[in-house]
């Protein structure tokens, strides 16, 4: 089972000859022109196991949307594997609220693990570095991303599962990892994300006969296409995001918060008993974001 935003929808990884440079017509739900890492991972697991794969991710989803709209759609059946990758859209909004994000993510993780799920999550890298944002805008964005990361750190400590720290993968800062918009992984990025999760599952003892292939069918966008997208879409996007982040950047300057420093987020003690491990049966039914512009 998969929950999340456009990254898990598969935006940036086209199928059936879809364009790699035009994301304007991207579907909001999985399968609408996109494949993505979650589908690649499910196909890989199906090489060794009977797989039922449900993807509830939607483009533009925030943490509250996952909690209030996607999670109820999943029903109440047992789950073996559930991915939960969301939070970047929240950091790009003037309504950003780390406490609210924490509460919703804990609710989601609590319900999924109570149904038997092994959680797949990520710790986000410095998206501003990938976007090429100016420092005055990159700093508040990174500060917010790290607040989301702290919540995911806590979830991982409480519920276990598999967490990929994207900062541990140098290729995440390479241009060919990303699609034309630099917001979503390209085909290479989706394949590497699927492969990384498959490798971690195999380390935990889940047999996988065929790992996700890293060979790409599409070439990365050309420099010309890259430049044209930047002029037509990238600069206006930065302008819109600046409207949300500029007040926060000003407050950070006043309080003299150091650039790229790690914030702290005090989380209340939990009464949840933490599972020591999550067992995966040999023949499990593995149910394994266009970032809103």
Secondary structure by P-SEA (a helix, b strand, c coil): ccccccccccccccccccccccccccccccccccccaaaaaaaaaaacccccccccccccccaaaaacccccccccccccbbbbbccccccccccccaaaaaaaaaaaaaaaaaaccbbbbbbcccccccccccaaaaaaaaaaaaaaaaaaaaaaaaccccccccccccccccccccccccccccaaaaaaaaaaaaaaaaaaccccccccccccccccccaaaaaaaaaccaaaaaaaaaaacaaaaaaaaaaccccccbbbbbbcccccccccbbbbccccccccccccc
